[in-house]
Amino acid sequence: MTQILTDADAVCEAVCTRCHPQALFEEYLRVGYYPFFDGDEQEYYSRIENVVSFIIDQEMTQFCGVEASYTRKLKAMMLFLANNLPYDVNIAKLSSYLELNKNTVLNYLSSMKRAELLHLLYADNKSVTKMQKPDKIYVHNPNMLFALGTEQNVGTLRECFVVNQLSVGHTVEYGKTHGDFLIDGSITIEVGGKDKTFDQIADIPDSYILADSMEFPVGKKLPIWIVGLLY
């Protein structure tokens, strides 16, 4: 992470002499995450749906203590979230939609995070309690979002990609007041297109923009694909 942030020019130069990730980025968001894409997008999304169903029906009932009679509710939750992102969490609304009590919804959200179906972000990880609602919810990866959602917002896809890539080796918190995300408690990240400005994170130390449609960095505005090198 440190090398990417402090030496982004050299990193991008080294990568772009061999390939051009930005040219493939949109395709990656659609079909690049799982190793079983064979050229047919609809078949690919159908297989992702099958993966999600298997995780919920088999793995979550066996390893997460989910009762088999509630698996339909979890699938409904996945579809609801995929079609209502970015989701500013309203547990009461989600509970009402699923006809479950709030504590059950929170427990299921936690289990779905462990099953790598969702990412749950909090504004302050250090003070998170067991039954605290997350501040932001993302579907686990952009391809899953395409498979389960009827419409995709480009901003949500970018944020979903960044959270997915950075969550593997870093702590990702919801930015809430400054920036989109806080990484490892100290690095502020704003995500957007190539015209994204620093207005929202001006004067914040260790702040960066991850921007789409860029091949090389401009100051602290880095191409969004660069965080894929950390996965």
Protein Blocks (a to p, Z undefined) as FASTA:
>chain_A
ZZmmmmmmmmmmmmmmmmcfklmmmmmmmmmmbmcbghiaklmmmmmmmmmmmmmmmmmm
mmnopafklmmmmmmmmmmmmmmcccdddfklmmmmnopafklmmmmmmmmmmnopaccd
dfblklpcfklccfbdcdfbfklmmmmpmbdcfklmmmmmmmmmmmmmmccddfklnojb
dcehlaccddddfklcfklmgoiahiacddehiabdehjaccfklmmmmZZ
